[in-house]
Amino acid sequence: MISTSISTLAKGSVLAFSLLVSAFGYSQTITAEQNQKIMNAKQGSIISLDGFLTEKFPLINYQKVVLPGPQYIISDDPEYIREPEGISLQEKVQPGAVRLYVYNVNGVKDPQKIERKITAVIKNLGSSKLNMRMLKYSSQKPSSNYFQIGKQGLADYFASNGEERVRTIKPGEAIPVDEQLEKNVVKYDELVHGFYEFVIDQPAEISIIQTSPKEKGSEALKRIKNILPPKGHSGAGRGVFGVSNYDIITDGVVDTKNGVAQIMLADGKIDPWVLGKESSRGQQAKLAGNYGVMYNINMKWKSSDGKGLALVSWNSRSADNKWCNGMAMTMLVDKGKFEKGIVKLPSDKLTTRGAPEAIVIQVFPPAPNGEEQTINLTYSPPGASCLPTPLIFIPVDLK
């Protein structure tokens, strides 16, 4: 998983920054032609905004509230599992809700490339029967198209309603978290992407295992003892993290009369990486990218000049990192010009490249009387894409 942050403006005076930008002659308004492009665009489509996109838009400051949420586990280090068999993550969880994000690649190429299985297994550590029920389920077919998997994986997660079925595990025994992973055959360089949320009523241990396609994960767990060391420089990290959900509450009220502004999430600076622990080493873990964390954004806005507010995003890392030549994500977006719902970004292509390309996410019309409104969005940093992916709000003429 790619995670790369940029130096961004620390929290401070948006007004002072706006004056500084003006002094250097940068225009924060779109042209009439660009305005029309936004208004004519379909939701999620790419448009060209030549000379407009920049990392220097004024920031919308916000308060970040940690919400009660599931214990969060991610397996993404080593991202590429080079050993034919081994455990890439093994962590204990307590009774309650658990979110699990599996993001691992079959990286076996020495002495030759071979097919593997990468599976998630849960073992009952309690003294009584463990009951497990899936609340959210997203499981993609292994593929070397990482962008598609990351985008579709989030879309499936947002759309999932879980299942009523309750699975049981006897004390000391183990079963697959995802029965589909047990069936998948993973070729060299293919990504296994699973995103789950479930509840359990006994303490348990979760393991991510690479093994032979012919072996059950529960049997491999009995036999394989080596927990692979993390690489550190590859992947977002691994371990158990105490933050899984944020409420993002913006300061004040965004007014269209003040021009373009942006919300910056998952940049590692304004929004630091979530910390946790990694049990195999007994050390602190860092989730570089905050992948899998859910951001519930609440932004108040109004229109003192009768304009609407367009929400766009772009691949801000394409110019300074050769590995960031594409970006794709999925969001849950409030109602505006388009209906409320899940939006794949972009919707008309696999990825967006970089400036001048921008993705139109939504256009919010002003209230007839100019009163305050609230925009609600759900965002999660997109797997396989570089970060941050700025959320830019542009005043637009709706006529």
Secondary structure as the mmCIF struct_conf table of DSSP 4:
data_model
#
loop_
_struct_conf.conf_type_id
_struct_conf.id
_struct_conf.beg_label_comp_id
_struct_conf.beg_label_asym_id
_struct_conf.beg_label_seq_id
_struct_conf.end_label_comp_id
_struct_conf.end_label_asym_id
_struct_conf.end_label_seq_id
HELX_LH_PP_P HELX_LH_PP_P1 LEU A 9 ALA A 10
BEND BEND1 LYS A 11 LYS A 11
HELX_RH_AL_P HELX_RH_AL_P1 VAL A 14 ALA A 23
TURN_TY1_P TURN_TY1_P1 PHE A 24 GLY A 25
BEND BEND2 THR A 29 THR A 29
HELX_RH_AL_P HELX_RH_AL_P2 ALA A 32 ASN A 40
HELX_LH_PP_P HELX_LH_PP_P2 ALA A 41 LYS A 42
TURN_TY1_P TURN_TY1_P2 GLN A 43 GLY A 44
STRN STRN1 ILE A 46 SER A 48
TURN_TY1_P TURN_TY1_P3 ASP A 50 PHE A 52
TURN_TY1_P TURN_TY1_P4 GLU A 55 LYS A 56
BEND BEND3 PHE A 57 PHE A 57
HELX_LH_PP_P HELX_LH_PP_P3 PRO A 58 PRO A 58
STRN STRN2 LEU A 59 LEU A 59
STRN STRN3 TYR A 62 VAL A 66
HELX_LH_PP_P HELX_LH_PP_P4 LEU A 67 PRO A 68
STRN STRN4 GLN A 71 ASP A 76
BEND BEND4 ASP A 77 GLU A 79
STRN STRN5 TYR A 80 ILE A 81
BEND BEND5 GLU A 83 GLU A 85
STRN STRN6 GLY A 86 VAL A 93
BEND BEND6 PRO A 95 PRO A 95
STRN STRN7 GLY A 96 ASN A 106
BEND BEND7 ASP A 110 GLN A 112
STRN STRN8 ARG A 116 ARG A 116
STRN STRN9 LYS A 117 ASN A 124
BEND BEND8 GLY A 126 SER A 128
HELX_LH_PP_P HELX_LH_PP_P5 LYS A 129 LYS A 129
STRN STRN10 LEU A 130 SER A 139
HELX_LH_PP_P HELX_LH_PP_P6 GLN A 140 PRO A 142
STRN STRN11 SER A 143 SER A 143
BEND BEND9 SER A 144 SER A 144
HELX_RH_AL_P HELX_RH_AL_P3 TYR A 146 ALA A 159
BEND BEND10 GLU A 164 GLU A 164
STRN STRN12 VAL A 166 ILE A 169
TURN_TY1_P TURN_TY1_P5 PRO A 171 GLY A 172
STRN STRN13 ALA A 174 PRO A 176
BEND BEND11 VAL A 177 VAL A 177
HELX_RH_AL_P HELX_RH_AL_P4 GLU A 179 LYS A 183
STRN STRN14 VAL A 186 VAL A 186
TURN_TY1_P TURN_TY1_P6 TYR A 188 ASP A 189
HELX_LH_PP_P HELX_LH_PP_P7 GLU A 190 GLU A 190
STRN STRN15 LEU A 191 ILE A 200
BEND BEND12 ASP A 201 GLN A 202
STRN STRN16 ALA A 204 THR A 211
TURN_TY1_P TURN_TY1_P7 PRO A 213 LYS A 214
BEND BEND13 GLU A 215 GLU A 215
HELX_RH_AL_P HELX_RH_AL_P5 GLY A 217 ARG A 223
HELX_LH_PP_P HELX_LH_PP_P8 ASN A 226 ASN A 226
STRN STRN17 ILE A 227 ILE A 227
HELX_LH_PP_P HELX_LH_PP_P9 LEU A 228 PRO A 230
BEND BEND14 GLY A 232 ALA A 236
STRN STRN18 GLY A 237 PHE A 241
BEND BEND15 GLY A 242 GLY A 242
STRN STRN19 ASN A 245 THR A 250
BEND BEND16 ASP A 251 GLY A 252
STRN STRN20 VAL A 254 ASP A 255
HELX_RH_3T_P HELX_RH_3T_P1 THR A 256 ASN A 258
STRN STRN21 ALA A 261 ILE A 263
BEND BEND17 ALA A 266 ASP A 271
HELX_LH_PP_P HELX_LH_PP_P10 PRO A 272 TRP A 273
STRN STRN22 VAL A 274 GLU A 278
TURN_TY1_P TURN_TY1_P8 SER A 279 GLY A 282
STRN STRN23 GLN A 283 LEU A 287
TURN_TY1_P TURN_TY1_P9 ALA A 288 GLY A 289
TURN_TY1_P TURN_TY1_P10 TYR A 291 GLY A 292
STRN STRN24 MET A 294 LYS A 302
BEND BEND18 SER A 304 GLY A 306
STRN STRN25 GLY A 308 SER A 313
TURN_TY1_P TURN_TY1_P11 SER A 316 ASP A 320
TURN_TY1_P TURN_TY1_P12 LYS A 322 TRP A 323
BEND BEND19 ASN A 325 ASN A 325
STRN STRN26 MET A 327 MET A 327
STRN STRN27 MET A 329 VAL A 333
BEND BEND20 GLY A 336 PHE A 338
BEND BEND21 LYS A 340 LYS A 340
STRN STRN28 GLY A 341 LEU A 345
BEND BEND22 PRO A 346 LEU A 350
STRN STRN29 THR A 352 THR A 352
BEND BEND23 GLY A 354 GLY A 354
TURN_TY1_P TURN_TY1_P13 ALA A 355 PRO A 356
STRN STRN30 GLU A 357 PHE A 364
HELX_LH_PP_P HELX_LH_PP_P11 PRO A 365 ALA A 367
TURN_TY1_P TURN_TY1_P14 PRO A 368 ASN A 369
STRN STRN31 GLN A 373 TYR A 379
HELX_LH_PP_P HELX_LH_PP_P12 PRO A 381 PRO A 382
TURN_TY1_P TURN_TY1_P15 GLY A 383 ALA A 384
BEND BEND24 SER A 385 SER A 385
BEND BEND25 LEU A 387 LEU A 387
STRN STRN32 LEU A 391 VAL A 396
#
